[in-house]
Amino acid sequence: MKKKDYNDLFVPTYKRTDAPFISGKGSYLFDSDNKKYLDFGSGIAVNALGHAHPVLKKTIKEQGELLLHSSNLYFNKPQIDLAEKLIKNSFAQKVFFCNSGTEANEAAIKFARKKAISISEDKYHVLSFYDGFHGRTYGALSATAQEKFHQGFLPILDGFHYVKLNDIEATEQILKKYSFAAVFIEPLQGEGGINSTDTSFLKFLRNYTAENSIALVFDEIQCGMGRTGTLWNYQQHKVIPDMMTLAKPLGGGLPLGAVLCKKEFSDSITPGDHGTTFGGNPVSCALGSRLLSIIKEKAFLKEVRQKGNYLKKKLSALQSLYPVIESIRGSGLLLGVRFTQDPQPLIPLCKENGLILIKANHNTIRFIPPLTVKLNEIDKAVSIFTKSLKHLYS
C-alpha cells in the first residue's frame, strides 16, 4: 500500500503523515523508510523510560507467558502488586484501575458524585479550569474547559462549570453559587499550554473543599509519575488531594489508567456502580509495577530535575535570539516554548530534521522527552530545534 493511502484506512481523528514507525530504541524512533527521529514527544508523555527498555521488554515476555487477561471478576497478582506500590508511594488508600486517562476522570466524577449525593440531591456540580484537559468522553469532555473540544458535540453534560486558573476570588464566587461534588484540576496543565498552578491557589482549593465536603481531584495524567522531577506533582506544592487520576506512562506503554483515592470516597461505591472489562490488565500492571519501582527512586528523580533544568536553560538561551519566543514554561521534563504566533510550521520542519515535538494550546510547543534522555540527546534536540527556528524566523 502506498503511503498516501494510509489515511484511507482510518476515521480521521488525527492528521497523520509520513512513513509509519516500526521500531524504537531509547530516545529514538525509526520509520519504515529507515529514518531516525529523536523522540521528544514520548508518545504524548507515555514512554517515560524511552523505547524498548530492557526491564520492560523482559516484563512483557515474563507476564505474557503467564496470564494476559482474567477480568475484574477475579484478582490477578500484577494488579495487586501495582495497587500496593501506588498506595505505599502516595496519599491513597484505594485504587481503581481502568484503561486510559479519560476513563480515570470519568470514574473520579462518578465516585465524587456518588458520595456527594448522599449529602444532598443538588450536590452534583463539578468545577474545572480554563485551558485544562481531562479527556474526550462525555464526562471528561464536559470537565475540559476548552470550547474547541466541545464544538460539534453539544450539549455537554449538565452541572459543569469553569473558571480562570489561579483566580481565587472568581473561584470562590462560583463555588458559593452552586452545590459542588468535585473540583478537578491539573497541578501543571499540559495540553492547555504548560500552565503552572500557584501553590497558594491549590492551598485555597484544599481548604475550601475540605470545609464544604467537596472532592478535590488532581489530574496528574500528564504531570505525574516523575515527569516534573518528583514522583507526583502534588508533592511540590505540599497539597494532598482526595483523588488523583493517572494514565499515560503508568502502563509502561500499554493502556492503563487509575484513580487513587481516600477511603471515604471508595466507601460510597458498591459492586455494580462502576466497572471495566480490561482495566488492570495483568501485562499492563506488571509493566506499571516495574516502571514505578524505577521512577520512584530518589536518584532517578534527581536526574530528571537536573536534566529538566539543563534543557530549560538551553531553551531559555534561545529567547534572546528569537523574539518570536515569548516564554519558557514548566518544570522537570514537561517543558513548553510559548511563541507570539502559531508555531505549527515548526513541528513538521523539526520532524523533517529528525526531532519529534508536540504542539499545545496558546502557541506552545511541548518538550516531553523520555525521563531517561541523555544530556547529549538534549544537546542534539536543541540543535535541531535551533536550526528549524533559524530557517523559519531569521
C-alpha positions in Angstrom: 0.0 0.0 0.0 1.3 3.5 -0.9 1.9 5.9 2.0 -0.6 8.3 0.6 -3.3 5.7 1.1 -2.8 5.0 4.8 -5.3 7.7 6.0 -8.0 6.0 3.8 -8.0 3.2 6.4 -8.9 5.3 9.5 -11.5 7.6 10.9 -9.7 11.0 10.6 -9.4 11.7 14.3 -5.7 12.5 13.8 -3.9 14.2 11.0 -1.0 11.8 10.3 1.7 12.0 7.6 4.9 10.3 6.5 6.1 6.7 6.8 4.8 4.6 9.8 7.1 4.0 12.8 8.3 0.4 13.0 10.7 0.4 16.0 12.2 2.4 18.8 15.3 2.3 21.0 16.0 4.5 23.9 15.1 8.1 22.9 14.8 7.3 19.2 12.2 6.1 16.8 12.7 4.5 13.4 10.2 4.6 10.5 9.7 2.2 7.5 11.9 4.4 5.4 14.7 3.7 7.9 14.7 7.3 9.0 15.8 8.0 12.6 14.0 10.5 14.9 14.9 11.9 18.3 11.6 11.5 20.2 10.8 14.5 22.4 7.1 13.7 22.5 7.4 10.3 24.2 4.1 9.2 22.7 2.4 12.2 24.4 4.2 11.6 27.7 3.7 7.9 27.7 7.2 6.4 27.1 8.8 7.5 30.4 11.6 5.0 30.1 12.0 5.5 26.3 11.6 2.8 23.7 12.5 -0.9 24.2 13.7 -0.5 27.7 15.3 -3.9 28.7 13.3 -4.2 32.0 10.0 -3.6 30.3 10.9 -6.0 27.4 11.7 -8.7 30.0 8.5 -8.0 31.9 6.3 -8.3 28.8 7.8 -11.7 28.0 7.6 -13.0 31.6 4.0 -11.9 32.2 2.9 -12.7 28.6 3.8 -16.3 29.2 1.7 -16.4 32.4 -1.5 -14.5 32.0 -2.9 -12.0 29.5 -6.4 -11.5 30.9 -8.7 -12.8 33.6 -11.3 -9.9 34.0 -12.1 -8.0 37.2 -14.4 -10.7 38.5 -11.2 -12.1 40.0 -7.9 -10.8 41.4 -4.7 -11.1 39.5 -1.2 -10.7 41.1 0.3 -7.9 39.0 -2.8 -5.8 39.7 -2.4 -6.4 43.5 1.4 -5.7 43.3 0.9 -2.4 41.5 -2.0 -1.3 43.7 0.1 -1.9 46.8 3.0 0.1 45.4 0.8 3.0 44.4 -0.8 3.2 47.8 2.6 2.9 49.6 4.0 5.7 47.5 1.1 8.2 47.6 -1.6 9.6 49.8 -4.1 7.0 48.6 -5.9 4.2 50.5 -7.7 2.7 47.5 -7.1 2.2 43.8 -9.4 1.7 40.8 -7.8 0.6 37.5 -9.1 1.4 34.0 -7.6 1.8 30.5 -6.9 5.5 30.0 -6.9 9.0 31.4 -10.3 9.9 30.2 -11.7 6.7 31.8 -9.9 7.6 35.1 -11.6 11.0 35.1 -15.0 9.5 34.3 -14.6 7.2 37.3 -13.5 10.1 39.5 -16.6 12.1 38.5 -18.8 9.2 39.4 -17.0 8.5 42.7 -17.3 12.1 43.8 -21.0 12.4 42.8 -21.9 9.2 44.5 -20.5 10.4 47.8 -21.9 13.9 47.3 -25.5 12.7 46.5 -25.7 11.1 49.9 -25.3 14.6 51.4 -27.8 16.4 49.1 -29.6 15.7 45.8 -28.4 19.0 44.5 -24.7 18.4 45.3 -23.6 17.2 41.8 -21.8 20.2 40.3 -18.2 19.9 39.0 -15.7 22.8 38.7 -12.7 22.8 36.5 -10.4 25.4 35.0 -9.9 27.1 31.6 -7.2 25.5 29.5 -7.4 22.3 31.4 -7.7 19.0 29.6 -9.3 15.9 31.1 -10.3 13.7 28.2 -12.7 13.2 25.3 -15.5 11.0 26.6 -18.6 13.0 27.7 -17.9 13.4 31.4 -14.2 14.2 30.9 -15.0 16.3 27.9 -17.6 18.3 30.0 -14.8 18.9 32.6 -12.5 20.1 29.8 -12.8 23.9 29.8 -11.8 24.5 26.2 -14.6 25.3 23.7 -12.7 23.9 20.7 -13.2 20.4 22.1 -16.9 20.9 22.6 -17.7 22.1 19.1 -19.9 19.6 17.2 -20.6 17.6 20.4 -23.0 19.8 22.3 -24.8 19.7 24.6 -22.2 18.8 27.1 -23.3 17.3 30.4 -25.2 19.4 32.9 -23.6 20.7 36.1 -20.1 21.5 34.8 -18.6 25.0 35.4 -15.3 26.7 34.6 -13.2 29.5 36.0 -9.8 31.0 35.3 -6.8 29.2 36.8 -5.2 30.8 39.8 -8.1 33.3 40.3 -9.1 32.8 43.9 -11.7 35.5 44.0 -13.6 34.2 40.9 -13.3 30.6 42.1 -14.7 31.3 45.5 -17.6 33.2 43.9 -18.6 30.3 41.7 -18.1 27.7 44.5 -20.6 29.6 46.6 -23.1 29.8 43.8 -23.7 26.0 43.3 -23.5 22.9 45.4 -20.4 21.1 44.2 -19.4 17.5 44.3 -15.9 17.9 42.9 -13.2 20.3 41.8 -10.9 18.9 39.0 -7.5 20.5 38.4 -4.2 19.7 36.7 -1.4 20.9 39.0 0.5 21.6 35.8 -1.6 21.9 32.7 -0.2 20.0 29.8 -2.3 20.3 26.6 -3.5 23.7 27.7 -0.1 25.2 27.2 2.2 24.1 30.1 0.5 26.4 32.6 1.6 26.2 36.3 -0.9 26.3 39.1 0.1 28.5 42.0 0.7 26.7 45.3 -1.4 29.4 47.1 -4.3 28.6 44.8 -4.1 24.8 45.4 -4.0 25.5 49.2 -7.1 27.7 48.9 -8.8 24.9 47.0 -7.7 22.3 49.6 -9.1 24.4 52.4 -12.4 25.3 50.8 -13.2 21.8 49.5 -12.4 20.2 52.9 -14.6 22.6 54.7 -17.5 22.1 52.2 -17.3 18.3 51.6 -16.2 18.7 48.0 -13.8 16.2 46.4 -10.5 17.8 45.3 -9.3 15.8 42.3 -5.8 16.3 40.9 -5.4 15.2 37.3 -1.8 14.1 37.1 -2.2 12.1 33.9 0.5 14.1 32.2 2.4 15.8 35.0 2.6 12.7 37.3 4.9 9.6 37.5 8.2 11.6 37.8 7.6 13.8 34.8 8.2 17.1 36.8 11.0 15.8 39.0 9.0 14.4 41.9 7.0 11.2 41.8 3.8 13.2 41.9 3.5 16.9 41.1 1.3 17.5 44.2 4.4 16.8 46.4 6.0 20.0 45.1 3.0 22.0 46.5 2.6 20.0 49.7 -1.1 19.9 48.9 -2.8 16.5 49.2 -5.9 15.8 47.0 -8.8 13.5 47.8 -8.4 11.7 44.5 -5.7 11.6 41.8 -6.1 10.4 38.2 -3.3 8.7 36.4 -2.6 7.2 33.0 -0.1 7.9 30.1 3.2 6.4 31.5 1.5 4.2 34.1 1.3 1.1 31.9 4.8 1.4 30.5 3.4 1.9 27.0 0.3 -0.3 27.3 -3.1 1.1 28.1 -3.6 1.6 31.8 -5.3 4.3 33.9 -6.1 4.6 37.6 -7.9 6.6 40.2 -6.1 6.8 43.5 -8.4 7.9 46.3 -9.0 8.2 50.0 -11.2 5.6 51.6 -14.1 8.0 52.3 -14.7 8.1 48.6 -14.4 4.4 47.9 -16.8 3.7 50.7 -19.6 5.2 48.7 -19.1 2.7 45.8 -20.6 -0.7 45.8 -20.3 -3.6 43.3 -22.1 -2.7 40.1 -21.7 1.1 40.5 -18.8 1.1 38.1 -16.5 -1.3 36.2 -14.2 -2.1 33.3 -13.5 -5.3 31.3 -9.9 -4.6 30.6 -8.8 -2.2 33.3 -6.0 -3.5 35.4 -4.8 -5.9 32.7 -2.1 -8.2 34.1 0.6 -7.2 31.5 -0.1 -3.5 31.8 0.0 -3.8 35.6 3.2 -5.8 35.6 4.8 -3.1 33.4 3.5 -0.4 35.7 4.9 -2.1 38.8 8.4 -2.3 37.3 8.2 1.2 35.9 7.1 2.6 39.3 10.0 0.8 41.0 12.5 2.5 38.8 10.9 6.0 38.7 10.3 6.4 42.4 14.0 6.2 43.4 15.4 9.5 44.7 18.5 9.2 42.4 16.3 8.8 39.3 14.1 11.7 40.2 17.1 13.9 41.0 18.4 13.2 37.4 15.0 14.2 36.0 15.2 17.5 37.8 18.8 18.0 36.6 18.1 17.2 33.0 15.0 19.3 33.1 17.0 22.3 34.4 19.6 21.7 31.7 17.0 21.6 28.9 15.2 24.7 30.3 18.4 26.7 30.5 19.2 25.8 26.8 15.7 26.7 25.6 15.8 30.0 27.6 19.0 31.0 25.9 17.1 30.9 22.6 14.7 33.6 23.8 17.1 36.5 23.4 18.0 35.3 19.9 14.4 34.8 18.7 11.9 37.5 19.7 9.1 35.2 18.4 9.7 33.1 21.6 7.6 34.6 24.4 8.5 32.4 27.4 9.8 29.0 28.5 7.4 27.2 30.8 7.0 24.1 33.0 9.3 22.0 35.2 11.2 18.8 35.1 10.9 17.2 31.7 7.5 18.7 31.0 8.5 22.0 29.3 6.9 24.4 26.8 8.2 27.0 24.5 5.5 29.6 24.0 5.5 31.8 20.9 4.0 35.1 20.0 2.4 33.4 16.9 1.3 30.0 15.9 4.4 27.8 15.7 2.7 24.9 13.9 5.0 25.1 10.9 7.9 24.3 13.2 6.5 20.8 14.1 6.8 19.2 10.6 10.1 21.1 10.0 11.6 19.7 13.2 10.4 16.2 12.2 11.9 16.5 8.8 15.2 17.4 10.6 14.9 14.4 12.9 13.1 15.7 16.0 9.6 14.9 17.2 7.8 17.6 19.2 4.2 18.2 20.2 2.1 21.3 20.0 -0.1 22.6 22.9 -2.6 25.4 23.3 -1.6 29.1 23.3 1.1 28.8 20.7 3.1 26.5 22.8 5.4 23.6 21.7 5.9 20.8 24.3 9.2 19.2 25.0 8.4 15.8 26.7 11.4 13.6 26.2 11.8 10.2 27.9 12.8 10.6 31.6 15.9 8.5 30.6 17.0 11.0 28.0 20.8 11.7 27.9 22.4 15.1 28.0 23.9 14.7 24.6 20.4 13.9 23.2 19.1 17.1 24.8 22.0 19.0 23.1 21.1 17.3 19.7 17.4 18.2 20.1 18.1 21.8 20.9 20.5 22.0 17.9 17.7 20.7 15.6 15.2 23.0 17.1 17.5 26.0 16.7 18.2 25.0 13.1 14.5 24.9 12.4 13.9 28.2 14.2 16.6 29.8 12.1 15.0 28.6 8.9 11.6 30.0 9.8 12.3 33.1 11.8 15.6 34.6 10.8 
